[in-house]
Amino acid sequence: MAKPKHKSMRNQPEMYDELKKVCTVSVTPTAIKNLDFHAKKSGISRSELIERFARSLNQLPEQPPTQTKH
């Protein structure tokens, strides 16, 4: 999905029907290298790669949550 050809406007969604929110994640240097490689290969940002991955999770069959003993 290429970027729209219009000027970005603050507080207006661009590629999706909702605004993005800032989210900080911690990953290993290896994960960063992999994200950067695949983002560059796809011509998208690291953030957009993560967005697409997270949205693709809706395509997977639901798994019941695993229970952990405390």
N, C-alpha and C positions, 0 to 999 in steps of 0.2 A: 504494500500500500504506500504509494508515494505521498509526499507532503502536498497539501493543497496549494494551488497557485495564487492564493490571496494573502493579504497581510494578516498576520496574527493579531488578535485583539485580546486584551487582558480580560480574564474571567469569561471567555467564550470558548467552548469546546472546539477543537480543530478536526481531529480524525475520528472521534468517537462521540457518542451522544451525552457524554458527561465530562466534567472537568477532571484533570489529573490532580492528585495530591502528592506532596513531597513525602517520601518514605525512605528511611535510611536502613540499609541492610549491611551486614558484615559477611564477607566471603574471603576465601583464601586467595592469594596471588594467582594460583593456578586457575581458579574459577574466573577471576577477572580476565586473565589471558584468553580463556575459552570464550567468554562473553564478547570480548573485544574482537576476536577473530571472526566469530559468527556474525556479529553485527556488521563489521566491515564487509564481509563476504556478501551479506544481504543488502548492503547500502543503507542501513538504518542505524540509529543510535543504540547504545547499550540499554537505555531506558525503554526504547520501543521494542527491543528484543525481549526484555523481561515482560513487558505488557502483553506481547503476543503469546509468549509461553503461558503466562498466567490465564489469559483468556482461553487458551486451548484446553485447559484443564476441565472446562465445562463439557468438552467433547468425550471425556473419559467416563466409563461406567462408575457409578458411585460405589465407594467402599465404606462399610460401616466403620466408625471410629474405633481404634484399638483402645482397650481399657488398660490402664496401668495401675498397679497396686502402689499405694503410698505407704 
